[in-house]
Amino acid sequence: MENTQKIVREIVEDYYKIDITNKTRRRLYVEARALYYKLLRENTRLSMEQIGKGMNKDHSTVVHFIKQINNWIQYERELRTDYEILNEKLTKAIELNPEGFKVSKTYEGFWEKEYKSLKTAYDELQIQYNTCANIISDYHQVKEENKQLRMQNGYLTSKQIKV
C-alpha cells in the first residue's frame, strides 16, 4: 500500500472512528470504504486497480462503490457533508506540501513534518529579527554619541538640536 493510501485511510478511519478494512456490510463501514475509494480516485493519480489493492479488492469493487457513493451523496445531506469535510482535510494537506504528503507515512507524521519545517523557518526569522533590532539599537546609540560629540566640539547649537 502506498503512503498516500495509508494517509487517506487514516483520515477516513479517524473521522468515523472505525477500521474500514473490517469485513462487515454495516452501512457505516460501507459508506466509509466508498468515501475512501472516492477520495483516492479524485485526489491522486492512482488507478482503480491500485486503489483496490490497498484494500485487498479488485478494480471492479472500486468502480462499483465510486458509482454508488456518487449517487448516495446526491441524496443524503449528512453523507455529502462528511465527504466535503474529508475532502477538504485531504486537499488542504496536499496543497500545503504535495511532495511531503507523498513521502509521509501517516497523516500525523505529515503534520509533524510541516510543524518542524515551520518551526525552523520561524527560528530563522527570529534570528533575523533580533539581528535587525540590534542593528537599529546600535544605530540609535551611534547617532546619539555622534550628536554629543558634535555638541562638545561646537558644531551644533541648541537651536539645531531641537530640529
N, CA and C atoms as a LAMMPS dump frame, in Angstrom:
ITEM: TIMESTEP
0
ITEM: NUMBER OF ATOMS
489
ITEM: BOX BOUNDS ff ff ff
-5.0000000000000000e+02 5.0000000000000000e+02
-5.0000000000000000e+02 5.0000000000000000e+02
-5.0000000000000000e+02 5.0000000000000000e+02
ITEM: ATOMS id mol type element x y z
1 1 1 N 0.86 -1.182 0
2 1 2 C 0 0 0
3 1 3 C 0.9 1.238 0
4 2 1 N 0.566 2.168 -0.837
5 2 2 C 1.31 3.415 -0.961
6 2 3 C 1.046 4.315 0.247
7 3 1 N 2.022 5.194 0.545
8 3 2 C 1.881 6.109 1.685
9 3 3 C 0.612 6.946 1.579
10 4 1 N 0.303 7.428 0.383
11 4 2 C -0.884 8.26 0.195
12 4 3 C -2.142 7.485 0.572
13 5 1 N -2.196 6.226 0.192
14 5 2 C -3.358 5.397 0.535
15 5 3 C -3.469 5.238 2.047
16 6 1 N -2.33 5.037 2.709
17 6 2 C -2.344 4.895 4.161
18 6 3 C -2.864 6.165 4.826
19 7 1 N -2.427 7.297 4.32
20 7 2 C -2.849 8.57 4.918
21 7 3 C -4.343 8.803 4.708
22 8 1 N -4.836 8.548 3.5
23 8 2 C -6.267 8.733 3.222
24 8 3 C -7.08 7.768 4.091
25 9 1 N -6.613 6.56 4.195
26 9 2 C -7.297 5.579 5.052
27 9 3 C -7.327 6.071 6.497
28 10 1 N -6.203 6.589 6.952
29 10 2 C -6.123 7.11 8.321
30 10 3 C -7.099 8.274 8.527
31 11 1 N -7.203 9.145 7.54
32 11 2 C -8.127 10.282 7.636
33 11 3 C -9.571 9.782 7.773
34 12 1 N -9.951 8.843 6.922
35 12 2 C -11.323 8.307 6.939
36 12 3 C -11.588 7.56 8.241
37 13 1 N -10.653 6.699 8.634
38 13 2 C -10.842 5.921 9.856
39 13 3 C -10.887 6.806 11.097
40 14 1 N -10.065 7.825 11.114
41 14 2 C -10.064 8.752 12.253
42 14 3 C -11.38 9.522 12.324
43 15 1 N -11.895 9.909 11.181
44 15 2 C -13.144 10.666 11.127
45 15 3 C -14.318 9.833 11.639
46 16 1 N -14.401 8.59 11.172
47 16 2 C -15.515 7.721 11.551
48 16 3 C -15.239 6.885 12.808
49 17 1 N -13.994 6.863 13.252
50 17 2 C -13.597 6.074 14.433
51 17 3 C -13.872 4.586 14.222
52 18 1 N -13.527 4.108 13.017
53 18 2 C -13.707 2.688 12.678
54 18 3 C -12.493 2.212 11.889
55 19 1 N -12.404 0.892 11.705
56 19 2 C -11.397 0.28 10.841
57 19 3 C -12.107 -0.127 9.551
58 20 1 N -11.797 0.569 8.452
59 20 2 C -12.544 0.322 7.208
60 20 3 C -12.179 -1.005 6.55
61 21 1 N -11.148 -1.686 7.049
62 21 2 C -10.816 -2.998 6.495
63 21 3 C -11.659 -4.103 7.12
64 22 1 N -12.427 -3.747 8.14
65 22 2 C -13.304 -4.708 8.797
66 22 3 C -14.319 -5.235 7.774
67 23 1 N -14.389 -6.547 7.635
68 23 2 C -15.252 -7.149 6.608
69 23 3 C -16.686 -7.258 7.108
70 24 1 N -17.355 -6.131 7.104
71 24 2 C -18.752 -6.107 7.507
72 24 3 C -19.526 -5.317 6.46
73 25 1 N -20.817 -5.582 6.404
74 25 2 C -21.663 -4.858 5.457
75 25 3 C -22.485 -3.771 6.143
76 26 1 N -22.137 -3.495 7.389
77 26 2 C -22.861 -2.424 8.081
78 26 3 C -22.682 -1.128 7.298
79 27 1 N -23.73 -0.375 7.247
80 27 2 C -23.784 0.815 6.406
81 27 3 C -22.641 1.787 6.661
82 28 1 N -22.315 2.051 7.918
83 28 2 C -21.248 2.981 8.251
84 28 3 C -19.931 2.554 7.604
85 29 1 N -19.627 1.269 7.662
86 29 2 C -18.384 0.748 7.093
87 29 3 C -18.396 0.816 5.567
88 30 1 N -19.524 0.478 4.98
89 30 2 C -19.654 0.503 3.521
90 30 3 C -19.49 1.935 3.003
91 31 1 N -20.153 2.876 3.652
92 31 2 C -20.034 4.273 3.234
93 31 3 C -18.616 4.795 3.423
94 32 1 N -17.991 4.442 4.539
95 32 2 C -16.619 4.898 4.795
96 32 3 C -15.656 4.343 3.744
97 33 1 N -15.811 3.076 3.397
98 33 2 C -14.952 2.486 2.364
99 33 3 C -15.194 3.167 1.02
100 34 1 N -16.452 3.42 0.704
101 34 2 C -16.778 4.084 -0.562
102 34 3 C -16.17 5.489 -0.613
103 35 1 N -16.233 6.205 0.509
104 35 2 C -15.615 7.534 0.559
105 35 3 C -14.102 7.438 0.389
106 36 1 N -13.512 6.426 0.985
107 36 2 C -12.066 6.188 0.843
108 36 3 C -11.713 6.033 -0.64
109 37 1 N -12.468 5.19 -1.357
110 37 2 C -12.213 4.978 -2.78
111 37 3 C -12.37 6.284 -3.561
112 38 1 N -13.428 7.018 -3.267
113 38 2 C -13.711 8.264 -3.994
114 38 3 C -12.625 9.306 -3.736
115 39 1 N -12.217 9.444 -2.491
116 39 2 C -11.171 10.418 -2.155
117 39 3 C -9.857 10.09 -2.869
118 40 1 N -9.505 8.825 -2.881
119 40 2 C -8.27 8.438 -3.57
120 40 3 C -8.381 8.678 -5.077
121 41 1 N -9.495 8.324 -5.635
122 41 2 C -9.665 8.473 -7.087
123 41 3 C -9.626 9.938 -7.502
124 42 1 N -10.236 10.809 -6.721
125 42 2 C -10.323 12.216 -7.095
126 42 3 C -9.076 13.028 -6.735
127 43 1 N -8.298 12.559 -5.771
128 43 2 C -7.18 13.366 -5.297
129 43 3 C -5.797 12.781 -5.58
130 44 1 N -5.756 11.631 -6.234
131 44 2 C -4.468 11.031 -6.569
132 44 3 C -4.497 10.557 -8.013
133 45 1 N -3.353 10.097 -8.462
134 45 2 C -3.268 9.568 -9.817
135 45 3 C -3.258 8.039 -9.798
136 46 1 N -3.753 7.474 -8.731
137 46 2 C -3.788 6.019 -8.613
138 46 3 C -4.878 5.43 -9.508
139 47 1 N -4.569 4.278 -10.096
140 47 2 C -5.576 3.593 -10.924
141 47 3 C -6.578 2.9 -10.009
142 48 1 N -7.676 2.469 -10.605
143 48 2 C -8.691 1.734 -9.849
144 48 3 C -8.076 0.451 -9.273
145 49 1 N -7.205 -0.171 -10.054
146 49 2 C -6.556 -1.405 -9.605
147 49 3 C -5.669 -1.14 -8.383
148 50 1 N -4.894 -0.058 -8.417
149 50 2 C -4.023 0.28 -7.284
150 50 3 C -4.842 0.606 -6.04
151 51 1 N -5.925 1.344 -6.228
152 51 2 C -6.793 1.687 -5.096
153 51 3 C -7.37 0.412 -4.485
154 52 1 N -7.83 -0.489 -5.328
155 52 2 C -8.401 -1.737 -4.849
156 52 3 C -7.389 -2.6 -4.104
157 53 1 N -6.168 -2.649 -4.592
158 53 2 C -5.132 -3.454 -3.936
159 53 3 C -4.89 -2.988 -2.506
160 54 1 N -5.037 -1.697 -2.269
161 54 2 C -4.837 -1.16 -0.93
162 54 3 C -5.831 -1.708 0.078
163 55 1 N -6.952 -2.222 -0.408
164 55 2 C -7.979 -2.79 0.478
165 55 3 C -8.216 -4.27 0.175
166 56 1 N -7.309 -4.87 -0.588
167 56 2 C -7.43 -6.279 -0.994
168 56 3 C -8.723 -6.535 -1.779
169 57 1 N -9.035 -5.601 -2.662
170 57 2 C -10.213 -5.724 -3.533
171 57 3 C -9.752 -5.555 -4.972
172 58 1 N -10.599 -5.94 -5.916
173 58 2 C -10.216 -5.705 -7.302
174 58 3 C -10.812 -4.392 -7.807
175 59 1 N -10.408 -4.014 -9.006
176 59 2 C -10.818 -2.712 -9.534
177 59 3 C -12.328 -2.59 -9.71
178 60 1 N -13.019 -3.692 -9.986
179 60 2 C -14.466 -3.606 -10.205
180 60 3 C -15.191 -3.199 -8.916
181 61 1 N -14.669 -3.602 -7.78
182 61 2 C -15.262 -3.199 -6.499
183 61 3 C -15.143 -1.683 -6.334
184 62 1 N -13.971 -1.171 -6.684
185 62 2 C -13.734 0.272 -6.578
186 62 3 C -14.672 1.032 -7.505
187 63 1 N -14.783 0.58 -8.745
188 63 2 C -15.677 1.221 -9.716
189 63 3 C -17.108 1.223 -9.184
190 64 1 N -17.574 0.081 -8.7
191 64 2 C -18.937 -0.053 -8.177
192 64 3 C -19.191 0.94 -7.037
193 65 1 N -18.276 0.974 -6.063
194 65 2 C -18.512 1.831 -4.903
195 65 3 C -18.377 3.318 -5.218
196 66 1 N -17.54 3.657 -6.175
197 66 2 C -17.458 5.079 -6.563
198 66 3 C -18.771 5.511 -7.21
199 67 1 N -19.353 4.656 -8.046
200 67 2 C -20.67 4.969 -8.632
201 67 3 C -21.721 5.087 -7.531
202 68 1 N -21.698 4.139 -6.607
203 68 2 C -22.668 4.148 -5.513
204 68 3 C -22.55 5.416 -4.668
205 69 1 N -21.332 5.75 -4.265
206 69 2 C -21.161 6.906 -3.379
207 69 3 C -21.581 8.188 -4.092
208 70 1 N -21.349 8.278 -5.377
209 70 2 C -21.788 9.465 -6.118
210 70 3 C -23.315 9.596 -6.081
211 71 1 N -24.029 8.494 -6.185
212 71 2 C -25.492 8.514 -6.076
213 71 3 C -25.936 8.854 -4.653
214 72 1 N -25.303 8.23 -3.681
215 72 2 C -25.681 8.466 -2.284
216 72 3 C -25.46 9.92 -1.887
217 73 1 N -24.364 10.472 -2.335
218 73 2 C -24.033 11.862 -1.972
219 73 3 C -25.078 12.839 -2.513
220 74 1 N -25.654 12.525 -3.662
221 74 2 C -26.67 13.404 -4.247
222 74 3 C -27.888 13.563 -3.346
223 75 1 N -28.24 12.483 -2.641
224 75 2 C -29.498 12.491 -1.908
225 75 3 C -29.36 12.544 -0.387
226 76 1 N -28.186 12.259 0.131
227 76 2 C -28.007 12.236 1.579
228 76 3 C -27.097 13.385 2.018
229 77 1 N -27.722 14.365 2.638
230 77 2 C -27.009 15.57 3.048
231 77 3 C -25.869 15.259 4.024
232 78 1 N -26.121 14.376 4.998
233 78 2 C -25.1 14.059 6.007
234 78 3 C -23.868 13.403 5.375
235 79 1 N -24.105 12.503 4.449
236 79 2 C -23.003 11.843 3.76
237 79 3 C -22.241 12.837 2.886
238 80 1 N -22.957 13.74 2.232
239 80 2 C -22.325 14.775 1.42
240 80 3 C -21.452 15.671 2.295
241 81 1 N -21.95 16.014 3.48
242 81 2 C -21.177 16.831 4.42
243 81 3 C -19.921 16.095 4.868
244 82 1 N -20.07 14.811 5.18
245 82 2 C -18.893 14.008 5.556
246 82 3 C -17.853 14.017 4.445
247 83 1 N -18.325 13.815 3.218
248 83 2 C -17.404 13.812 2.074
249 83 3 C -16.697 15.157 1.945
250 84 1 N -17.445 16.234 2.055
251 84 2 C -16.845 17.568 1.91
252 84 3 C -15.795 17.84 2.993
253 85 1 N -16.078 17.427 4.219
254 85 2 C -15.123 17.609 5.316
255 85 3 C -13.853 16.797 5.056
256 86 1 N -14.022 15.538 4.71
257 86 2 C -12.863 14.678 4.448
258 86 3 C -12.061 15.169 3.249
259 87 1 N -12.753 15.562 2.202
260 87 2 C -12.079 16.046 1.002
261 87 3 C -11.307 17.334 1.303
262 88 1 N -11.893 18.204 2.106
263 88 2 C -11.215 19.45 2.465
264 88 3 C -9.942 19.171 3.271
265 89 1 N -10.022 18.255 4.232
266 89 2 C -8.83 17.874 5.007
267 89 3 C -7.727 17.376 4.082
268 90 1 N -8.109 16.519 3.188
269 90 2 C -7.142 15.918 2.28
270 90 3 C -6.556 16.938 1.31
271 91 1 N -7.391 17.738 0.694
272 91 2 C -6.884 18.702 -0.287
273 91 3 C -6.01 19.768 0.368
274 92 1 N -6.353 20.195 1.579
275 92 2 C -5.504 21.172 2.265
276 92 3 C -4.113 20.617 2.523
277 93 1 N -4.067 19.372 2.959
278 93 2 C -2.77 18.74 3.224
279 93 3 C -1.967 18.595 1.932
280 94 1 N -2.614 18.188 0.861
281 94 2 C -1.921 18.014 -0.422
282 94 3 C -1.449 19.356 -0.969
283 95 1 N -2.302 20.388 -0.903
284 95 2 C -1.924 21.709 -1.397
285 95 3 C -0.777 22.317 -0.596
286 96 1 N -0.785 22.087 0.689
287 96 2 C 0.238 22.648 1.554
288 96 3 C 1.624 22.153 1.18
289 97 1 N 1.752 20.872 0.939
290 97 2 C 3.051 20.303 0.6
291 97 3 C 2.845 18.994 -0.155
292 98 1 N 2.683 19.075 -1.473
293 98 2 C 2.393 17.867 -2.248
294 98 3 C 3.461 16.778 -2.116
295 99 1 N 4.724 17.165 -2.174
296 99 2 C 5.798 16.178 -2.082
297 99 3 C 5.878 15.59 -0.683
298 100 1 N 5.736 16.444 0.322
299 100 2 C 5.768 15.972 1.708
300 100 3 C 4.627 15.018 1.989
301 101 1 N 3.498 15.271 1.36
302 101 2 C 2.327 14.4 1.546
303 101 3 C 2.605 13.007 0.99
304 102 1 N 3.278 12.951 -0.156
305 102 2 C 3.55 11.662 -0.79
306 102 3 C 4.515 10.813 0.025
307 103 1 N 5.484 11.449 0.685
308 103 2 C 6.505 10.672 1.388
309 103 3 C 6.163 10.404 2.85
310 104 1 N 5.2 11.116 3.404
311 104 2 C 4.824 10.878 4.798
312 104 3 C 4.148 9.52 4.925
313 105 1 N 4.416 8.871 6.035
314 105 2 C 3.835 7.54 6.246
315 105 3 C 2.485 7.611 6.94
316 106 1 N 2.238 8.68 7.691
317 106 2 C 0.957 8.84 8.371
318 106 3 C 0.505 10.285 8.253
319 107 1 N -0.768 10.514 8.483
320 107 2 C -1.318 11.868 8.457
321 107 3 C -0.691 12.702 9.57
322 108 1 N -0.555 12.09 10.738
323 108 2 C 0.072 12.777 11.87
324 108 3 C 1.534 13.091 11.542
325 109 1 N 2.209 12.144 10.915
326 109 2 C 3.604 12.355 10.521
327 109 3 C 3.743 13.502 9.54
328 110 1 N 2.777 13.625 8.625
329 110 2 C 2.79 14.735 7.67
330 110 3 C 2.738 16.064 8.406
331 111 1 N 1.794 16.189 9.345
332 111 2 C 1.653 17.458 10.064
333 111 3 C 2.836 17.711 10.982
334 112 1 N 3.427 16.646 11.502
335 112 2 C 4.617 16.8 12.341
336 112 3 C 5.769 17.372 11.518
337 113 1 N 5.955 16.867 10.304
338 113 2 C 6.994 17.397 9.417
339 113 3 C 6.714 18.85 9.061
340 114 1 N 5.455 19.159 8.779
341 114 2 C 5.098 20.543 8.454
342 114 3 C 5.389 21.466 9.633
343 115 1 N 5.071 21.005 10.841
344 115 2 C 5.328 21.795 12.041
345 115 3 C 6.825 22.053 12.187
346 116 1 N 7.631 21.015 12.02
347 116 2 C 9.084 21.17 12.149
348 116 3 C 9.62 22.147 11.11
349 117 1 N 9.097 22.06 9.899
350 117 2 C 9.513 22.969 8.832
351 117 3 C 9.162 24.419 9.189
352 118 1 N 7.941 24.613 9.676
353 118 2 C 7.516 25.964 10.074
354 118 3 C 8.304 26.464 11.279
355 119 1 N 8.599 25.578 12.213
356 119 2 C 9.378 25.945 13.4
357 119 3 C 10.779 26.402 12.99
358 120 1 N 11.397 25.683 12.067
359 120 2 C 12.724 26.059 11.575
360 120 3 C 12.67 27.426 10.903
361 121 1 N 11.678 27.648 10.062
362 121 2 C 11.526 28.942 9.39
363 121 3 C 11.303 30.06 10.409
364 122 1 N 10.482 29.772 11.421
365 122 2 C 10.218 30.756 12.471
366 122 3 C 11.503 31.102 13.219
367 123 1 N 12.283 30.086 13.583
368 123 2 C 13.533 30.316 14.306
369 123 3 C 14.501 31.168 13.484
370 124 1 N 14.563 30.897 12.175
371 124 2 C 15.425 31.693 11.301
372 124 3 C 14.95 33.14 11.24
373 125 1 N 13.647 33.339 11.145
374 125 2 C 13.108 34.701 11.128
375 125 3 C 13.355 35.412 12.458
376 126 1 N 13.263 34.675 13.55
377 126 2 C 13.521 35.253 14.875
378 126 3 C 14.969 35.736 14.964
379 127 1 N 15.903 34.965 14.437
380 127 2 C 17.315 35.369 14.428
381 127 3 C 17.494 36.625 13.583
382 128 1 N 16.871 36.658 12.424
383 128 2 C 16.966 37.837 11.556
384 128 3 C 16.359 39.064 12.23
385 129 1 N 15.235 38.869 12.892
386 129 2 C 14.591 39.976 13.6
387 129 3 C 15.511 40.509 14.693
388 130 1 N 16.086 39.618 15.488
389 130 2 C 16.987 40.054 16.565
390 130 3 C 18.201 40.78 16.016
391 131 1 N 18.738 40.305 14.906
392 131 2 C 19.876 40.972 14.263
393 131 3 C 19.488 42.385 13.839
394 132 1 N 18.329 42.512 13.201
395 132 2 C 17.851 43.839 12.761
396 132 3 C 17.607 44.757 13.96
397 133 1 N 17.005 44.221 15.009
398 133 2 C 16.749 45.028 16.209
399 133 3 C 18.049 45.51 16.82
400 134 1 N 19.069 44.665 16.847
401 134 2 C 20.378 45.07 17.377
402 134 3 C 21.024 46.137 16.506
403 135 1 N 20.921 45.99 15.199
404 135 2 C 21.486 46.992 14.278
405 135 3 C 20.8 48.335 14.48
406 136 1 N 19.487 48.329 14.617
407 136 2 C 18.742 49.577 14.833
408 136 3 C 19.125 50.196 16.168
409 137 1 N 19.236 49.373 17.179
410 137 2 C 19.639 49.869 18.505
411 137 3 C 21.037 50.479 18.442
412 138 1 N 21.956 49.777 17.784
413 138 2 C 23.324 50.298 17.627
414 138 3 C 23.323 51.597 16.844
415 139 1 N 22.505 51.681 15.809
416 139 2 C 22.412 52.892 15
417 139 3 C 21.975 54.085 15.852
418 140 1 N 20.935 53.878 16.669
419 140 2 C 20.45 54.967 17.521
420 140 3 C 21.499 55.376 18.547
421 141 1 N 22.216 54.423 19.069
422 141 2 C 23.262 54.712 20.051
423 141 3 C 24.39 55.506 19.392
424 142 1 N 24.846 55.109 18.217
425 142 2 C 25.903 55.825 17.496
426 142 3 C 25.427 57.218 17.101
427 143 1 N 24.19 57.322 16.691
428 143 2 C 23.626 58.62 16.314
429 143 3 C 23.65 59.572 17.514
430 144 1 N 23.252 59.062 18.676
431 144 2 C 23.247 59.886 19.898
432 144 3 C 24.674 60.262 20.285
433 145 1 N 25.624 59.336 20.219
434 145 2 C 27.024 59.628 20.534
435 145 3 C 27.583 60.668 19.568
436 146 1 N 27.224 60.548 18.305
437 146 2 C 27.671 61.489 17.288
438 146 3 C 27.139 62.888 17.592
439 147 1 N 25.9 62.954 18.003
440 147 2 C 25.291 64.234 18.354
441 147 3 C 26.032 64.855 19.548
442 148 1 N 26.338 64.05 20.559
443 148 2 C 27.051 64.537 21.744
444 148 3 C 28.437 65.068 21.368
445 149 1 N 29.151 64.351 20.512
446 149 2 C 30.479 64.792 20.085
447 149 3 C 30.418 66.101 19.303
448 150 1 N 29.45 66.217 18.443
449 150 2 C 29.321 67.462 17.664
450 150 3 C 28.978 68.629 18.571
451 151 1 N 28.176 68.383 19.605
452 151 2 C 27.858 69.461 20.547
453 151 3 C 29.111 69.848 21.332
454 152 1 N 29.897 68.878 21.783
455 152 2 C 31.111 69.158 22.553
456 152 3 C 32.113 69.938 21.733
457 153 1 N 32.178 69.676 20.452
458 153 2 C 33.151 70.352 19.594
459 153 3 C 32.599 71.641 18.993
460 154 1 N 31.404 71.979 19.326
461 154 2 C 30.816 73.246 18.89
462 154 3 C 30.248 73.237 17.49
463 155 1 N 30.024 72.083 16.936
464 155 2 C 29.444 72.025 15.587
465 155 3 C 27.939 72.134 15.603
466 156 1 N 27.307 71.894 16.744
467 156 2 C 25.855 72.015 16.873
468 156 3 C 25.525 73.053 17.923
469 157 1 N 24.471 73.823 17.648
470 157 2 C 23.975 74.773 18.627
471 157 3 C 22.704 74.202 19.215
472 158 1 N 22.209 74.803 20.3
473 158 2 C 20.991 74.315 20.935
474 158 3 C 19.79 74.426 20.015
475 159 1 N 19.767 75.411 19.106
476 159 2 C 18.68 75.549 18.143
477 159 3 C 18.683 74.38 17.149
478 160 1 N 19.846 73.959 16.705
479 160 2 C 19.956 72.865 15.742
480 160 3 C 19.574 71.521 16.366
481 161 1 N 19.795 71.393 17.664
482 161 2 C 19.49 70.147 18.363
483 161 3 C 17.983 69.898 18.393
484 162 1 N 17.196 70.957 18.599
485 162 2 C 15.738 70.827 18.686
486 162 3 C 15.12 70.418 17.353
487 163 1 N 15.745 70.779 16.285
488 163 2 C 15.203 70.489 14.96
489 163 3 C 15.373 69.085 14.576
